[in-house]
């Protein structure tokens, strides 16, 4: 009401009730906003802690792998891993039930391994050959479709082969703790190789087609090998991580065992960089 004006009692009561109702309705929103600010503060604090941990990991100084004092421990670690795998398998073989199960499953295991070898070793080449033959008979649009299917098949066939290998290893009943870890890591070990080979085939194709990079046939072949080798190094690192539990070995052992792969990967990356530099110079000269 205006200053000095008298407000009706019913209106005053109604205004008071509406004010209380408004406060009641605003309370959840205010509580939600307060909770949001509190959660946002916690998230910011977690992000800060994670950034600090990542920075500490990046700046962590590991034992020097070229230090000869770390080599004996690394050799012991590799030997210990090999002996552990052997002992676990021998222990399973001494188990009558596991040995009997292995004998019963042996024909199926051999069949699965044969199929896996066929898919992994010959599957990609067979799919590529069949797709090329169908491409020759298809229209321009059909060639692109068959090329896409062949590209997918080159990855799908090895993936199925890897799955068969894992199933076959599980049927042997001969895997211990370390063997199971390695078996579970087989996709991480093998797929980088196949994916690298597939990607290299797209970027550095065979035949007379230069592909996206202006390189000669010899340089493309070398680049395909380098890319596949890089995938192999990634798979080897996955194998090391699965077989040699980081909690069981010192940082010195891990540094020494991982160092050769890091050096080879650096050399391969250097060579791939030279290929890219050569392509850039060719494109600049032609352009």
Residue frames relative to the residue before (quaternion, step in Angstrom):
aa qw qx qy qz dx dy dz
X 1.0000 0.0000 0.0000 0.0000 0.00 0.00 0.00
X 0.5851 -0.5676 0.4398 0.3769 3.57 -1.20 0.45
X 0.6546 -0.5153 0.3696 0.4115 3.55 -1.26 0.40
X 0.8137 0.2319 -0.1939 0.4965 3.53 -0.88 0.99
X 0.5955 0.5706 -0.3723 0.4257 3.59 1.23 -0.29
X 0.3567 -0.7182 0.5618 0.2033 3.54 -1.15 0.69
X 0.2463 -0.7863 0.5549 0.1149 3.56 -0.77 1.09
X 0.5344 -0.6243 0.4594 0.3371 3.52 -1.02 0.78
X 0.5872 -0.6173 0.3997 0.3383 3.53 -1.06 0.82
X 0.6385 0.5330 -0.3362 0.4419 3.61 1.02 -0.80
X 0.6555 0.5041 -0.3177 0.4641 3.59 1.00 -0.82
X 0.6375 0.5268 -0.3306 0.4548 3.59 1.00 -0.82
X 0.6565 0.5030 -0.3126 0.4672 3.57 0.96 -0.85
X 0.6528 0.5133 -0.3175 0.4578 3.56 1.01 -0.89
X 0.6409 0.5186 -0.3284 0.4609 3.59 0.99 -0.83
X 0.6494 0.5205 -0.3140 0.4568 3.58 0.96 -0.84
X 0.6591 0.5054 -0.3098 0.4628 3.58 1.00 -0.87
X 0.6577 0.5039 -0.3107 0.4658 3.58 0.99 -0.85
X 0.6290 0.5318 -0.3375 0.4557 3.59 1.03 -0.74
X 0.6551 0.5002 -0.3067 0.4761 3.58 0.97 -0.86
X 0.6504 0.5130 -0.3137 0.4641 3.56 1.00 -0.84
X 0.6402 0.5251 -0.3219 0.4590 3.57 1.01 -0.82
X 0.6454 0.5120 -0.3180 0.4693 3.58 0.97 -0.84
X 0.6490 0.5238 -0.3134 0.4541 3.56 1.00 -0.88
X 0.6902 0.4763 -0.2802 0.4672 3.58 0.97 -0.88
X 0.6715 0.5000 -0.3006 0.4568 3.58 1.08 -0.64
X 0.5281 0.6752 -0.4024 0.3214 3.58 1.15 -0.52
X 0.6739 0.4734 -0.3344 0.4582 3.71 0.78 -0.83
X 0.6452 0.5216 -0.3347 0.4469 3.59 0.98 -0.77
X 0.6557 0.4996 -0.3087 0.4746 3.56 0.97 -0.82
X 0.6479 0.5075 -0.3169 0.4714 3.58 1.04 -0.81
X 0.6506 0.5100 -0.3205 0.4626 3.59 1.01 -0.80
X 0.6467 0.5119 -0.3234 0.4638 3.58 0.99 -0.81
X 0.6393 0.5149 -0.3201 0.4730 3.56 1.03 -0.80
X 0.6582 0.5001 -0.3093 0.4701 3.59 0.98 -0.86
X 0.6253 0.5374 -0.3365 0.4550 3.58 1.05 -0.77
X 0.6646 0.4946 -0.3102 0.4664 3.57 0.90 -0.88
X 0.6435 0.5113 -0.3256 0.4675 3.57 1.01 -0.80
X 0.6656 0.4905 -0.3021 0.4745 3.62 0.96 -0.89
X 0.6363 0.5234 -0.3320 0.4593 3.58 1.00 -0.79
X 0.6434 0.5116 -0.3213 0.4702 3.56 1.03 -0.73
X 0.6521 0.5047 -0.3149 0.4699 3.58 1.00 -0.82
X 0.6424 0.5182 -0.3228 0.4632 3.60 0.99 -0.83
X 0.6398 0.5154 -0.3252 0.4682 3.58 0.96 -0.82
X 0.6570 0.5014 -0.3136 0.4675 3.57 0.98 -0.80
X 0.6406 0.5108 -0.3224 0.4741 3.61 1.01 -0.81
X 0.6382 0.5220 -0.3249 0.4632 3.60 0.96 -0.83
X 0.6426 0.5195 -0.3239 0.4607 3.57 0.99 -0.81
X 0.6600 0.5003 -0.3110 0.4662 3.58 0.94 -0.88
X 0.6544 0.5091 -0.3168 0.4607 3.60 0.96 -0.86
X 0.6420 0.5148 -0.3283 0.4638 3.59 0.97 -0.79
X 0.6548 0.5032 -0.3160 0.4671 3.56 0.97 -0.81
X 0.6509 0.5049 -0.3216 0.4670 3.60 0.98 -0.80
X 0.6546 0.5016 -0.3180 0.4677 3.61 0.95 -0.83
X 0.6403 0.5112 -0.3250 0.4723 3.55 1.00 -0.78
X 0.6406 0.5167 -0.3267 0.4647 3.60 0.99 -0.80
X 0.6576 0.5057 -0.3122 0.4630 3.59 0.99 -0.82
X 0.6658 0.4981 -0.3098 0.4611 3.58 0.97 -0.84
X 0.7472 0.3922 -0.2073 0.4949 3.57 1.01 -0.80
X 0.4315 0.7087 -0.4650 0.3087 3.58 1.27 0.01
X 0.2956 -0.7557 0.5643 0.1517 3.54 -0.86 0.99
X 0.1949 -0.7955 0.5672 0.0865 3.56 -0.39 1.27
X 0.6342 -0.4990 0.3976 0.4366 3.60 -1.20 0.27
X 0.5282 -0.6580 0.4388 0.3090 3.57 -0.95 0.90
X 0.3794 -0.7468 0.4939 0.2334 3.64 -0.63 1.05
X 0.6550 0.5006 -0.3246 0.4636 3.62 1.18 -0.42
X 0.5033 0.6303 -0.4342 0.4011 3.57 1.27 0.03
X 0.4176 -0.7451 0.4505 0.2599 3.65 -0.45 1.12
X 0.5883 0.5942 -0.3855 0.3902 3.60 1.10 -0.47
X 0.6653 0.4900 -0.3062 0.4728 3.58 1.22 -0.39
X 0.5375 0.6703 -0.3946 0.3257 3.60 1.18 -0.34
X 0.6586 0.5116 -0.3545 0.4229 3.66 0.77 -0.83
X 0.6538 0.5117 -0.3247 0.4531 3.57 0.98 -0.80
X 0.6347 0.5209 -0.3299 0.4659 3.58 1.08 -0.71
X 0.6348 0.5171 -0.3289 0.4705 3.57 1.00 -0.79
X 0.6359 0.5183 -0.3234 0.4716 3.56 1.01 -0.80
X 0.6468 0.5278 -0.3212 0.4470 3.58 0.99 -0.82
X 0.6613 0.4903 -0.3067 0.4777 3.59 0.95 -0.87
X 0.6586 0.5040 -0.3086 0.4659 3.57 0.94 -0.87
X 0.6445 0.5299 -0.3159 0.4517 3.55 0.97 -0.88
X 0.6467 0.5151 -0.3230 0.4605 3.60 0.99 -0.80
X 0.6615 0.5027 -0.3057 0.4651 3.58 0.93 -0.89
X 0.6638 0.4957 -0.3036 0.4706 3.58 0.92 -0.90
X 0.6374 0.5324 -0.3360 0.4443 3.56 0.99 -0.77
X 0.6387 0.5120 -0.3269 0.4723 3.59 0.96 -0.82
X 0.6615 0.5068 -0.3056 0.4606 3.58 0.94 -0.90
X 0.6781 0.4976 -0.2976 0.4517 3.58 0.87 -0.94
X 0.6411 0.5204 -0.3319 0.4561 3.59 0.99 -0.78
X 0.6598 0.4967 -0.3065 0.4734 3.56 0.98 -0.86
X 0.6498 0.5130 -0.3143 0.4645 3.58 0.98 -0.85
X 0.6371 0.5254 -0.3278 0.4590 3.58 1.00 -0.76
X 0.6580 0.4893 -0.3089 0.4819 3.57 0.99 -0.79
X 0.6405 0.5293 -0.3290 0.4487 3.58 1.05 -0.74
X 0.6509 0.5096 -0.3112 0.4687 3.56 1.11 -0.64
X 0.5781 0.5611 -0.3763 0.4576 3.57 1.26 -0.26
X 0.4248 -0.7411 0.4596 0.2431 3.58 -0.49 1.21
X 0.6599 0.5154 -0.3159 0.4461 3.57 0.94 -0.85
X 0.6695 0.4887 -0.3003 0.4720 3.59 0.94 -0.89
X 0.6572 0.5096 -0.3138 0.4583 3.59 0.99 -0.82
X 0.6424 0.5117 -0.3234 0.4699 3.57 1.02 -0.75
X 0.6435 0.5140 -0.3146 0.4720 3.57 1.02 -0.83
X 0.6291 0.5315 -0.3324 0.4596 3.58 1.03 -0.75
X 0.6624 0.5033 -0.3074 0.4619 3.57 0.95 -0.84
X 0.6617 0.5044 -0.3143 0.4572 3.57 0.97 -0.80
X 0.7416 0.4182 -0.2193 0.4765 3.56 1.02 -0.80
X 0.4207 0.7588 -0.4401 0.2315 3.59 1.26 -0.26
X 0.6631 0.4902 -0.3479 0.4460 3.69 0.78 -0.79
X 0.6717 0.4867 -0.2983 0.4722 3.57 0.94 -0.86
X 0.6188 0.5425 -0.3389 0.4559 3.58 1.07 -0.74
X 0.6672 0.4952 -0.3021 0.4672 3.59 0.90 -0.90
X 0.6313 0.5284 -0.3314 0.4609 3.57 1.04 -0.78
X 0.6630 0.5023 -0.3035 0.4647 3.58 0.91 -0.91
X 0.6669 0.4961 -0.3079 0.4630 3.59 0.94 -0.84
X 0.6325 0.5213 -0.3374 0.4630 3.59 1.02 -0.74
X 0.6553 0.4946 -0.3101 0.4794 3.58 0.95 -0.84
X 0.6438 0.5279 -0.3219 0.4508 3.57 1.00 -0.83
X 0.6525 0.5038 -0.3152 0.4701 3.59 0.93 -0.87
X 0.6478 0.5247 -0.3193 0.4506 3.57 0.98 -0.83
X 0.6874 0.4752 -0.2845 0.4699 3.57 0.93 -0.89
X 0.7042 0.4733 -0.2744 0.4526 3.57 0.92 -0.88
X 0.7515 0.4018 -0.2199 0.4748 3.58 0.84 -0.98
X 0.8246 0.2435 -0.0955 0.5016 3.57 0.80 -1.02
X 0.5043 0.6964 -0.4155 0.2970 3.60 1.19 -0.38
X 0.6734 0.5018 -0.3057 0.4487 3.58 0.83 -0.98
X 0.6856 0.4845 -0.2955 0.4559 3.58 0.84 -0.97
X 0.6554 0.5109 -0.3255 0.4512 3.60 0.96 -0.82
X 0.6565 0.5020 -0.3151 0.4666 3.59 0.93 -0.89
X 0.6550 0.5102 -0.3150 0.4598 3.58 0.94 -0.85
X 0.6501 0.5169 -0.3164 0.4583 3.59 1.00 -0.81
X 0.6770 0.4835 -0.2956 0.4696 3.59 0.90 -0.93
X 0.6495 0.5092 -0.3248 0.4620 3.59 0.97 -0.78
X 0.6426 0.5152 -0.3328 0.4592 3.59 0.98 -0.77
X 0.6495 0.5130 -0.3197 0.4612 3.59 1.00 -0.78
X 0.6751 0.4716 -0.2948 0.4847 3.58 1.00 -0.78
X 0.6024 0.5645 -0.3589 0.4354 3.58 1.08 -0.62
X 0.6338 0.5513 -0.3341 0.4275 3.57 1.03 -0.78
X 0.7233 0.4231 -0.2431 0.4887 3.58 1.14 -0.59
X 0.6446 0.5499 -0.3166 0.4265 3.59 1.22 -0.35
X 0.5947 -0.5419 0.4556 0.3810 3.51 -1.38 0.19
X 0.7267 -0.4116 0.2977 0.4625 3.56 -1.31 -0.01
X 0.6636 0.4808 -0.3028 0.4866 3.59 1.00 -0.81
X 0.6469 0.5248 -0.3197 0.4516 3.57 1.01 -0.79
X 0.6092 0.5549 -0.3577 0.4395 3.59 1.06 -0.67
X 0.6551 0.5049 -0.3211 0.4613 3.58 0.96 -0.79
X 0.6392 0.5223 -0.3261 0.4607 3.58 1.03 -0.78
X 0.6813 0.4739 -0.2920 0.4754 3.58 0.88 -0.92
X 0.6152 0.5370 -0.3496 0.4593 3.60 1.06 -0.65
X 0.6474 0.5079 -0.3148 0.4731 3.58 1.03 -0.79
X 0.6628 0.4984 -0.3088 0.4657 3.59 0.92 -0.88
X 0.6417 0.5117 -0.3260 0.4692 3.58 1.00 -0.79
X 0.6351 0.5361 -0.3261 0.4504 3.56 1.01 -0.81
X 0.6699 0.4785 -0.2946 0.4853 3.57 0.97 -0.86
X 0.6530 0.5330 -0.3152 0.4361 3.57 1.00 -0.81
X 0.6186 0.5601 -0.3446 0.4299 3.58 1.08 -0.66
X 0.6887 0.4124 -0.2731 0.5302 3.57 1.22 -0.41
X 0.6616 0.5349 -0.3102 0.4242 3.57 0.99 -0.85
X 0.6463 0.5406 -0.3358 0.4212 3.60 0.92 -0.85
X 0.6866 0.4405 -0.3114 0.4873 3.68 0.79 -0.82
X 0.6127 0.5527 -0.3632 0.4326 3.60 1.03 -0.69
X 0.6447 0.4949 -0.3173 0.4886 3.60 1.01 -0.79
X 0.6344 0.5344 -0.3279 0.4521 3.58 1.01 -0.80
X 0.6431 0.5116 -0.3229 0.4694 3.59 0.98 -0.81
X 0.6333 0.5294 -0.3308 0.4574 3.57 0.99 -0.80
X 0.6510 0.5086 -0.3168 0.4660 3.59 0.98 -0.82
X 0.6236 0.5315 -0.3424 0.4596 3.60 1.02 -0.73
X 0.6563 0.5088 -0.3154 0.4592 3.59 0.92 -0.88
X 0.6472 0.5058 -0.3176 0.4737 3.58 0.98 -0.85
X 0.6537 0.5183 -0.3147 0.4528 3.60 0.93 -0.87
X 0.6577 0.4999 -0.3156 0.4669 3.60 0.94 -0.83
X 0.6458 0.5199 -0.3255 0.4547 3.57 1.01 -0.74
X 0.6632 0.5126 -0.3024 0.4538 3.60 1.08 -0.72
X 0.5668 0.6144 -0.3967 0.3794 3.60 1.14 -0.37
X 0.2302 -0.7935 0.5215 0.2128 3.60 1.15 -0.64
X 0.5506 0.6315 -0.3739 0.3977 3.60 1.24 0.42
X 0.5585 0.6303 -0.3800 0.3827 3.59 1.24 0.07
X 0.2515 -0.7478 0.5972 0.1448 3.51 -1.01 0.92
X 0.7955 -0.2827 0.2011 0.4968 3.57 -1.21 -0.42
X 0.6964 0.4523 -0.2779 0.4829 3.58 0.83 -0.96
X 0.6446 0.5293 -0.3201 0.4493 3.57 0.97 -0.82
X 0.6401 0.5153 -0.3270 0.4667 3.58 1.02 -0.73
X 0.6344 0.5225 -0.3365 0.4597 3.58 1.00 -0.77
X 0.6596 0.4923 -0.3076 0.4774 3.57 0.97 -0.85
X 0.6444 0.5266 -0.3244 0.4496 3.58 0.97 -0.84
X 0.6708 0.4910 -0.2983 0.4691 3.57 0.95 -0.84
X 0.6958 0.4684 -0.2686 0.4737 3.58 1.16 -0.58
X 0.3848 0.7513 -0.4748 0.2489 3.62 1.22 -0.03
X 0.6373 0.5053 -0.3632 0.4546 3.67 0.87 -0.68
X 0.6674 0.4883 -0.3019 0.4743 3.59 0.99 -0.81
X 0.6563 0.5088 -0.3078 0.4644 3.58 1.18 -0.54
X 0.7838 0.3804 -0.1819 0.4560 3.56 0.80 -1.02
X 0.6535 0.5648 -0.3398 0.3720 3.59 0.87 -0.87
X 0.6043 0.5435 -0.3931 0.4301 3.67 0.93 -0.58
X 0.6284 0.5304 -0.3449 0.4526 3.61 1.05 -0.69
X 0.7037 0.4614 -0.2755 0.4649 3.58 0.82 -0.98
X 0.6559 0.4994 -0.3192 0.4675 3.58 0.98 -0.79
X 0.6403 0.5126 -0.3276 0.4689 3.59 1.02 -0.76
X 0.6538 0.5007 -0.3138 0.4727 3.58 0.98 -0.82
X 0.6437 0.5159 -0.3230 0.4638 3.58 1.01 -0.79
X 0.6797 0.4842 -0.2908 0.4679 3.57 0.87 -0.95
X 0.6365 0.5234 -0.3298 0.4605 3.58 1.02 -0.77
X 0.6407 0.5288 -0.3234 0.4531 3.57 1.06 -0.72
X 0.6579 0.4876 -0.3122 0.4816 3.58 1.15 -0.55
X 0.7240 0.4324 -0.2450 0.4783 3.58 0.93 -0.87
X 0.7815 0.1741 -0.0821 0.5934 3.58 1.06 -0.80
X 0.0663 -0.8596 0.5051 0.0381 3.62 0.51 1.14
X 0.5240 -0.6037 0.5021 0.3300 3.51 -1.33 0.42
X 0.7036 0.4727 -0.3340 0.4122 3.55 -1.31 0.17
X 0.7494 -0.4127 0.3047 0.4187 3.50 -1.30 -0.45
X 0.5514 0.6136 -0.4015 0.3978 3.59 1.23 -0.30
X 0.3918 -0.7562 0.4775 0.2160 3.56 -0.69 1.10
X 0.3573 -0.7331 0.5075 0.2783 3.57 1.05 -0.66
X 0.7684 -0.3712 0.2365 0.4646 3.60 -1.21 -0.26
X 0.7333 0.3531 -0.2194 0.5380 3.61 1.19 -0.43
X 0.4103 -0.7109 0.5218 0.2325 3.54 -1.01 0.88
X 0.2831 0.7425 -0.5495 0.2580 3.55 0.09 1.36
X 0.5361 -0.6094 0.4707 0.3460 3.54 -1.19 0.51
X 0.6798 -0.4916 0.3483 0.4183 3.57 -1.28 0.32
X 0.6414 0.5267 -0.3292 0.4504 3.61 1.02 -0.77
X 0.6791 0.4772 -0.2940 0.4740 3.57 0.92 -0.90
X 0.6266 0.5228 -0.3495 0.4603 3.63 1.03 -0.67
X 0.6327 0.5204 -0.3371 0.4640 3.59 0.98 -0.76
X 0.6571 0.4961 -0.3111 0.4747 3.58 0.97 -0.82
X 0.6462 0.5183 -0.3213 0.4589 3.56 1.01 -0.80
X 0.6237 0.5234 -0.3473 0.4652 3.61 1.00 -0.72
X 0.6535 0.5044 -0.3190 0.4655 3.57 0.96 -0.83
X 0.6544 0.5176 -0.3172 0.4508 3.58 0.93 -0.87
X 0.6610 0.5045 -0.3118 0.4597 3.59 0.94 -0.86
X 0.6557 0.4965 -0.3132 0.4748 3.58 0.97 -0.83
X 0.6354 0.5201 -0.3263 0.4682 3.59 1.03 -0.78
X 0.6189 0.5310 -0.3453 0.4645 3.59 1.05 -0.70
X 0.6389 0.5050 -0.3239 0.4816 3.58 1.00 -0.76
X 0.6309 0.5338 -0.3295 0.4566 3.57 1.07 -0.73
X 0.6413 0.5140 -0.3246 0.4681 3.58 1.04 -0.73
X 0.6250 0.5178 -0.3358 0.4780 3.58 1.05 -0.73
X 0.6577 0.4994 -0.3065 0.4733 3.58 1.00 -0.82
X 0.6383 0.5245 -0.3274 0.4585 3.59 1.02 -0.77
X 0.6356 0.5117 -0.3299 0.4747 3.58 1.03 -0.71
X 0.6298 0.5148 -0.3339 0.4763 3.60 1.04 -0.72
X 0.6337 0.5182 -0.3254 0.4732 3.60 1.05 -0.74
X 0.6482 0.5083 -0.3234 0.4656 3.58 0.92 -0.85
X 0.6655 0.5084 -0.3086 0.4509 3.57 0.92 -0.90
X 0.6848 0.4798 -0.2921 0.4642 3.60 1.00 -0.79
X 0.7272 0.4446 -0.2514 0.4586 3.59 0.89 -0.91
X 0.7673 0.2771 -0.1479 0.5591 3.57 1.00 -0.83
X 0.2608 -0.7901 0.5390 0.1315 3.54 -0.02 1.32
X 0.4785 -0.7062 0.4437 0.2746 3.56 -0.71 1.13
X 0.6328 0.5467 -0.3384 0.4315 3.59 1.12 -0.56
X 0.6889 0.5002 -0.2762 0.4461 3.58 1.20 -0.45
X 0.7620 0.3140 -0.1660 0.5415 3.58 1.22 -0.31
X 0.5659 -0.6223 0.4325 0.3246 3.52 -1.19 0.59
X 0.6559 -0.4978 0.3891 0.4131 3.54 -1.32 0.22
X 0.6057 0.5638 -0.3555 0.4346 3.57 1.09 -0.65
X 0.6479 0.5107 -0.3128 0.4706 3.58 0.98 -0.84
X 0.6602 0.5044 -0.3066 0.4644 3.57 0.91 -0.91
X 0.6599 0.5179 -0.3128 0.4455 3.59 0.92 -0.87
X 0.6834 0.4851 -0.2946 0.4591 3.59 0.88 -0.90
X 0.6847 0.4874 -0.2963 0.4537 3.61 0.87 -0.92
X 0.7094 0.4520 -0.2634 0.4724 3.60 1.00 -0.79
X 0.5366 0.6797 -0.3934 0.3087 3.60 1.14 -0.51
X 0.6571 0.5066 -0.3533 0.4322 3.70 0.77 -0.78
X 0.6496 0.5100 -0.3215 0.4632 3.58 0.97 -0.78
X 0.6395 0.5211 -0.3305 0.4585 3.58 1.01 -0.77
X 0.6502 0.5135 -0.3161 0.4621 3.58 0.97 -0.85
X 0.6720 0.4873 -0.3011 0.4693 3.60 0.88 -0.92
X 0.6387 0.5182 -0.3315 0.4623 3.58 0.99 -0.78
X 0.6355 0.5287 -0.3265 0.4582 3.58 1.02 -0.74
X 0.6568 0.5030 -0.3088 0.4694 3.57 0.99 -0.82
X 0.6550 0.5043 -0.3136 0.4672 3.57 0.97 -0.82
X 0.6486 0.5038 -0.3195 0.4727 3.58 0.99 -0.79
X 0.6191 0.5382 -0.3410 0.4591 3.57 1.05 -0.73
X 0.6701 0.4876 -0.2997 0.4726 3.57 0.94 -0.86
X 0.6427 0.5045 -0.3300 0.4728 3.60 0.97 -0.76
X 0.6200 0.5330 -0.3390 0.4655 3.57 1.07 -0.67
X 0.6220 0.5267 -0.3387 0.4702 3.58 1.08 -0.65
X 0.6215 0.5270 -0.3392 0.4700 3.59 1.05 -0.72
X 0.6678 0.4907 -0.3035 0.4702 3.58 0.91 -0.89
X 0.6398 0.5192 -0.3254 0.4639 3.58 1.02 -0.77
X 0.6407 0.5167 -0.3201 0.4691 3.57 1.03 -0.78
X 0.6358 0.5139 -0.3266 0.4743 3.58 1.01 -0.80
X 0.6537 0.5197 -0.3223 0.4458 3.60 0.92 -0.88
X 0.6567 0.5026 -0.3153 0.4656 3.59 0.97 -0.82
X 0.6510 0.5114 -0.3180 0.4621 3.58 1.00 -0.82
X 0.6621 0.5026 -0.3033 0.4660 3.58 0.95 -0.89
X 0.6567 0.5054 -0.3141 0.4632 3.58 1.02 -0.80
X 0.6614 0.5003 -0.3118 0.4637 3.58 1.01 -0.78
X 0.6949 0.4612 -0.2808 0.4750 3.58 0.94 -0.86
X 0.6742 0.5025 -0.3076 0.4454 3.55 1.09 -0.66
